[in-house]
Every structure is written in structure tokens, then in C-alpha cells.
Amino acid sequence: MIGTMANVVAILIGTSIGCLAKNGIKKKYENVLFLAMGLAALGIGLQNVVNNIPKSHYPVLFIVSLAVGGLLGTWWDLDAHYNRIIDKFSNGHGSQIGKGIATGVLLYCIGALSIVGPVMAAVKGDNTMLFTNAMLDFVSSIVFGASFGWGMLACAPVLLCWQGGIFLIAKYFSASFFSNSLITEIAIVGGFLIATTGITLLKLREIKTLNLLPSLLIPILFFLVQMWI
């Protein structure tokens, strides 16, 4: 768990640096940062999709995942519940902070380094990938902190739960479950979700990304059923 803790600390420190720097940034520069984060999220999301679709052995799975996940998320109204919680702690600025947290969590958690890293740490004691991810997240978190403020600290415990959960499953249950095929499918679906946050930040269209979040569970359930069969 050393690598995961390093990743969490990197986000906390980076976000704090960005938040402290935010106090001296004028409004017009804040708008540029929002634009930059929107473009970055859109680009990273599309990169994940384009790079991983050719590797997929289940070309329809991501479509089914997005459709079923979107229906479930809309039924549960995850976006509205999430925004109500954020509003309670943000003095009326919940909408912008909420978008920032959603974007940050997806960027920090969805990616080969953040998924394979905990597996390698659990099975081989190799934290190289997690340390690399920590450095990347450190830089990203500075920009996130400067863009969205102290609320971005909430991303750190989410990352801890995500990577910690993967670490525990790989160490005590089944490391083989996190196959290249599963990681590929998660990366495709996650890429679309990251891209939607970019579209929202760029104000091209308001997309309730949180309602699509259950889509990430569909590939996992699909591979669990495959194992049982």
C-alpha cells in the first residue's frame, strides 16, 4: 500500500499548492484554466477510447455498458444526489466543484497505471507504476486545485478506496481477475466518461456524467459471470 499512499499524498499536496496559488489568480485566468481542464479531459478520454478499442475482444461490450449503466444511473438519479451533497459543503458553488471532482476522480482512477499498479504492488511488491502515477497526479492536482479549489481534496480518499480495493482483491483473492481484457474494457468505458466531463467543462453540452458512472460496473460483472461459467 506504500505506492497507493504516495499517490494519495501527492494529490493532497498538489491540490493544496494549486488552491493556495488560486488566491492570486484573476477571474479571466481561472476561465482559461477551466478551458484547459476541459480540453485535457476530452483529449485524455478520447485517447483512452481510441487506444483501447482495437485491443477489445468484445466490441459491443462498451456500448452495452454505457446503455445499461446510463439507465441505472438515471433511475437512481446519481447526479442529483451527488450535487445535493456537494452543495451542502460548498456554499452555493456546488455545480462547478462537482464537475471538478467528477473529472478529477475519473482521471485519477481510470487508467492502466491506477489499475495495474495496485495489482503489481500486491503480487510482486513492485510500486514503480504507482510512484509514476503519483508524479503524474501531483502535476494534474495542482491544476485541478487552482481551477476548482479545496473541494478537489475529496478526490484523494476516493483514490485510496479505489486503489486500496484493487490491492486487497489482488493480494487476498484473485490477481488474475484483473486481466488485460478487463482493464481494456474498463479503459474504453472510462475514456468515454472522461470525455463527457470534458464536453461539459467546455460547455459544449451539459452531460450528467455521474448518471453514466454505473457503466464501469458492467464490464466487471461481465467478467465475473465469465469466471463463474
VEXDREN-2710 file (C-alpha; in Angstrom, 1 decimal):
% VEXDREN-2710
k/r/px/py/pz
1/MET/0.0/0.0/0.0
2/ILE/3.1/2.3/0.1
3/GLY/2.6/3.2/-3.6
4/THR/-1.1/4.0/-3.1
5/MET/-0.4/6.1/0.0
6/ALA/2.3/8.0/-2.1
7/ASN/-0.3/8.6/-4.8
8/VAL/-2.8/9.9/-2.2
9/VAL/-0.3/12.2/-0.6
10/ALA/0.8/13.5/-4.0
11/ILE/-2.8/14.5/-4.7
12/LEU/-3.3/16.2/-1.3
13/ILE/-0.1/18.2/-1.6
14/GLY/-0.6/19.1/-5.3
15/THR/-4.2/20.2/-4.7
16/SER/-3.1/22.3/-1.7
17/ILE/-0.4/24.0/-3.8
18/GLY/-3.0/24.7/-6.5
19/CYS/-5.5/26.0/-4.1
20/LEU/-3.0/28.4/-2.5
21/ALA/-2.0/29.6/-5.9
22/LYS/-5.7/30.1/-6.8
23/ASN/-6.0/33.1/-4.4
24/GLY/-3.7/35.2/-6.6
25/ILE/-5.3/34.2/-10.0
26/LYS/-7.7/36.7/-11.6
27/LYS/-11.1/35.6/-13.0
28/LYS/-10.0/35.7/-16.6
29/TYR/-7.1/33.3/-15.9
30/GLU/-9.5/31.0/-13.9
31/ASN/-11.6/30.8/-17.1
32/VAL/-8.5/29.8/-19.1
33/LEU/-7.8/27.0/-16.5
34/PHE/-11.4/25.7/-16.9
35/LEU/-10.9/25.7/-20.6
36/ALA/-7.6/23.9/-20.3
37/MET/-9.0/21.2/-18.0
38/GLY/-12.0/20.7/-20.4
39/LEU/-9.6/20.2/-23.3
40/ALA/-7.3/17.9/-21.3
41/ALA/-10.2/15.7/-20.1
42/LEU/-11.7/15.5/-23.6
43/GLY/-8.3/14.6/-25.1
44/ILE/-7.4/12.0/-22.5
45/GLY/-10.8/10.4/-22.7
46/LEU/-10.7/10.1/-26.5
47/GLN/-7.1/8.8/-26.3
48/ASN/-8.2/6.0/-23.9
49/VAL/-11.1/5.1/-26.3
50/VAL/-9.0/5.2/-29.5
51/ASN/-6.0/3.3/-28.0
52/ASN/-8.1/0.5/-26.4
53/ILE/-10.9/-0.2/-28.8
54/PRO/-8.6/-2.1/-31.2
55/LYS/-7.5/-4.3/-28.3
56/SER/-11.0/-5.2/-27.3
57/HIS/-12.2/-8.8/-27.8
58/TYR/-15.8/-7.7/-27.0
59/PRO/-16.5/-4.8/-29.4
60/VAL/-20.1/-4.4/-28.3
61/LEU/-19.5/-4.6/-24.5
62/PHE/-18.7/-0.9/-24.1
63/ILE/-22.0/0.0/-25.9
64/VAL/-24.0/-2.3/-23.7
65/SER/-22.1/-0.9/-20.6
66/LEU/-22.9/2.7/-21.4
67/ALA/-26.5/2.0/-22.2
68/VAL/-27.2/-0.2/-19.2
69/GLY/-25.1/1.9/-16.9
70/GLY/-26.8/5.1/-18.1
71/LEU/-30.2/3.7/-17.5
72/LEU/-29.3/2.5/-14.0
73/GLY/-27.7/5.9/-13.1
74/THR/-30.6/7.8/-14.4
75/TRP/-33.0/5.6/-12.5
76/TRP/-31.0/6.1/-9.3
77/ASP/-30.6/9.8/-10.2
78/LEU/-27.0/9.7/-9.1
79/ASP/-26.2/13.2/-10.5
80/ALA/-28.9/14.9/-8.5
81/HIS/-28.0/13.1/-5.2
82/TYR/-24.3/13.9/-5.8
83/ASN/-24.9/17.6/-6.4
84/ARG/-27.1/17.9/-3.4
85/ILE/-24.3/16.5/-1.2
86/ILE/-21.7/18.8/-2.8
87/ASP/-24.0/21.9/-2.4
88/LYS/-24.2/21.3/1.4
89/PHE/-20.4/21.8/1.7
90/SER/-19.7/24.4/-1.0
91/ASN/-21.7/27.5/-0.1
92/GLY/-23.7/27.5/-3.3
93/HIS/-20.8/26.7/-5.7
94/GLY/-21.6/23.0/-5.9
95/SER/-22.1/22.8/-9.6
96/GLN/-18.6/23.9/-10.6
97/ILE/-16.9/22.0/-7.8
98/GLY/-19.0/18.9/-8.5
99/LYS/-17.8/18.9/-12.1
100/GLY/-14.2/19.3/-11.0
101/ILE/-14.4/16.4/-8.5
102/ALA/-16.1/14.1/-11.0
103/THR/-13.4/14.9/-13.6
104/GLY/-10.6/14.5/-11.1
105/VAL/-11.8/11.2/-9.8
106/LEU/-12.2/9.7/-13.3
107/LEU/-8.7/11.0/-14.4
108/TYR/-7.0/9.7/-11.3
109/CYS/-8.7/6.3/-11.1
110/ILE/-9.3/5.2/-14.7
111/GLY/-6.1/4.3/-16.4
112/ALA/-3.7/1.4/-16.7
113/LEU/-1.3/2.8/-14.0
114/SER/-4.0/3.2/-11.5
115/ILE/-5.5/-0.3/-12.1
116/VAL/-2.4/-2.4/-12.9
117/GLY/-0.2/-0.5/-10.3
118/PRO/-2.0/-1.9/-7.2
119/VAL/-2.0/-5.4/-8.7
120/MET/1.7/-5.3/-9.3
121/ALA/2.2/-3.9/-5.8
122/ALA/0.1/-6.7/-4.3
123/VAL/1.6/-9.6/-6.3
124/LYS/5.2/-8.6/-6.8
125/GLY/5.7/-5.8/-4.2
126/ASP/6.6/-3.5/-7.2
127/ASN/5.4/0.1/-6.6
128/THR/7.1/1.6/-9.7
129/MET/3.8/2.1/-11.6
130/LEU/2.1/3.7/-8.6
131/PHE/5.1/6.0/-8.0
132/THR/4.9/7.0/-11.6
133/ASN/1.2/7.6/-11.3
134/ALA/1.8/9.7/-8.2
135/MET/4.0/12.1/-10.1
136/LEU/1.5/12.5/-12.9
137/ASP/-1.3/13.0/-10.5
138/PHE/0.8/15.5/-8.5
139/VAL/1.1/17.8/-11.5
140/SER/-2.6/17.3/-12.5
141/SER/-3.8/18.0/-9.0
142/ILE/-2.0/21.4/-8.9
143/VAL/-4.0/22.4/-11.9
144/PHE/-7.2/21.0/-10.5
145/GLY/-6.7/22.8/-7.2
146/ALA/-6.0/26.1/-9.0
147/SER/-9.1/25.6/-11.2
148/PHE/-11.7/24.3/-8.7
149/GLY/-10.4/24.9/-5.2
150/TRP/-10.3/23.0/-1.9
151/GLY/-13.1/20.7/-2.8
152/MET/-10.7/18.7/-5.0
153/LEU/-9.2/17.3/-1.9
154/ALA/-12.2/14.9/-1.9
155/CYS/-10.6/13.0/-4.8
156/ALA/-7.8/11.7/-2.5
157/PRO/-10.0/9.4/-0.3
158/VAL/-11.8/8.1/-3.4
159/LEU/-8.5/7.2/-5.0
160/LEU/-7.4/5.5/-1.7
161/CYS/-10.6/3.3/-1.7
162/TRP/-10.2/2.5/-5.4
163/GLN/-6.5/1.5/-5.4
164/GLY/-6.8/0.0/-1.9
165/GLY/-9.7/-2.2/-3.0
166/ILE/-7.8/-3.4/-6.1
167/PHE/-4.7/-4.1/-3.9
168/LEU/-6.7/-6.2/-1.4
169/ILE/-8.5/-8.1/-4.1
170/ALA/-5.3/-8.9/-5.9
171/LYS/-3.4/-9.8/-2.8
172/TYR/-6.0/-11.9/-1.0
173/PHE/-8.5/-13.1/-3.6
174/SER/-7.5/-13.2/-7.3
175/ALA/-4.8/-11.2/-9.1
176/SER/-5.7/-13.0/-12.3
177/PHE/-9.1/-11.3/-12.3
178/PHE/-7.5/-8.0/-13.4
179/SER/-6.7/-9.4/-16.8
180/ASN/-5.6/-7.3/-19.8
181/SER/-9.0/-7.8/-21.3
182/LEU/-10.9/-6.4/-18.3
183/ILE/-8.5/-3.4/-18.0
184/THR/-9.1/-2.7/-21.7
185/GLU/-12.9/-2.7/-21.3
186/ILE/-12.8/-0.5/-18.2
187/ALA/-10.4/1.9/-20.0
188/ILE/-12.8/2.2/-23.0
189/VAL/-15.8/2.9/-20.9
190/GLY/-13.8/5.2/-18.6
191/GLY/-12.5/7.0/-21.6
192/PHE/-16.0/7.9/-22.7
193/LEU/-16.9/9.1/-19.2
194/ILE/-13.7/11.3/-19.0
195/ALA/-14.6/12.7/-22.4
196/THR/-18.1/13.6/-21.3
197/THR/-16.7/15.6/-18.4
198/GLY/-14.5/17.5/-20.9
199/ILE/-17.5/18.2/-23.1
200/THR/-19.4/19.6/-20.0
201/LEU/-16.5/21.7/-18.8
202/LEU/-16.1/23.2/-22.3
203/LYS/-19.9/24.0/-22.2
204/LEU/-20.5/22.2/-25.5
205/ARG/-23.3/20.3/-23.9
206/GLU/-24.4/19.6/-20.3
207/ILE/-23.9/15.8/-19.7
208/LYS/-24.8/14.2/-16.4
209/THR/-21.6/12.1/-16.2
210/LEU/-22.5/10.7/-12.8
211/ASN/-25.6/9.1/-14.2
212/LEU/-23.2/7.1/-16.5
213/LEU/-20.9/6.0/-13.7
214/PRO/-22.6/2.6/-13.2
215/SER/-21.3/1.8/-16.7
216/LEU/-17.9/1.0/-15.2
217/LEU/-19.5/-1.9/-13.2
218/ILE/-20.9/-3.7/-16.3
219/PRO/-17.5/-5.0/-17.6
220/ILE/-16.6/-6.2/-14.1
221/LEU/-19.9/-8.0/-13.8
222/PHE/-19.5/-9.5/-17.3
223/PHE/-16.0/-10.9/-16.4
224/LEU/-17.3/-12.2/-13.1
225/VAL/-20.0/-14.1/-14.8
226/GLN/-17.5/-15.5/-17.3
227/MET/-15.3/-16.8/-14.4
228/TRP/-18.3/-18.5/-12.8
229/ILE/-19.4/-20.1/-16.0
END
